[in-house]
Amino acid sequence: MLAGQVRRLAPVLRVRVAFVQHAEPSLASELRAAGAHTVIVPLLLSGGYHQSTDLASAATAAGARLADPLGPDPLLVTALAGRLDEAGVPAGTPVVLAAAGSSDPAAAADAGRQAELLAERLDAPVTAAFATAARPRVGEAVARLRAETGRPVAVATYLLAPGTFHDQLRQAGAEWVTAPLGGHPALAGVVIDRYRAATRRPALAA
C-alpha cells in the first residue's frame, strides 16, 4: 500500500520493496536488480541497529545511498493527529506516543522528539513510551499520565503496521488506541522527502 502511494505521488521513481530479514525479496537481491544510483529509504520511524548496521552495511556493499529513517518529522505529526481524529479522541486529551522500542539511545531520543512535535500540534501533554526494550513501557506511561492529569489517556500508535506490538497496546489501559500509521498519505510524503534528501549525498563505498 505504501509503495503504491509513493508511486502515485512520484511516478518518475522506480520503487522496489525489500526486506532486511524474515521475508522475501531480500534487500541484497533487490539492490542487485536495481543497479546503480539506488537509494535505500528505511521504513523505520527512528534510528537504531537496523539503520546504523544492517542497512548501512548493505548500502556500502552495493554502493547505494542510504536515506535517514522516517522519523522524527512534522509530516508524521499530520499522520498521528489524523489517526487520533479517526479514533474519536477529544481535543486536549493527554497522549502516549507508543513506539516499538530499541536498546539504542538514539532511537529513544528520536521518539521523544516526535512526541514533542505532536505535543506542539495538539497543545496537550504527549509522552513517548515503548512496547519493549526501553522505558517507560506504554502501560506505565498511560498510568502515570492519567495520574498526573486526572484525565482519560489516548495511545497514539507510532508503528507502521499491525502485529504483536500493536496488539499489546490495546492492553495498556488507555481509553483510545489509534491505528498504525501505514496507509496514511502523509507517510508517502515522508518517504519521498527522504529519497530526495538522500540523492544529494554521495553513495556509500566499501
Secondary structure, 3 states (H helix, E strand, C coil): CHHHHHHHHCCCCCCCCCECCCCCCEHHHHHHHHCCCCEECCCCCCCCHHHHHHHHHHHHHHCCEECCCCCCCHHHHHHHHHHHHHCCCCCCCCEEEEECCCCCHHHHHHHHHHHHHHHHHHCCCEEEEECCCCCCEHHHHHHHHHHHHCCCCEEEEECCCCCHHHHHHCCCCCCEECCCCCCCHHHHHHHHHHHHHHHCCCCCCC
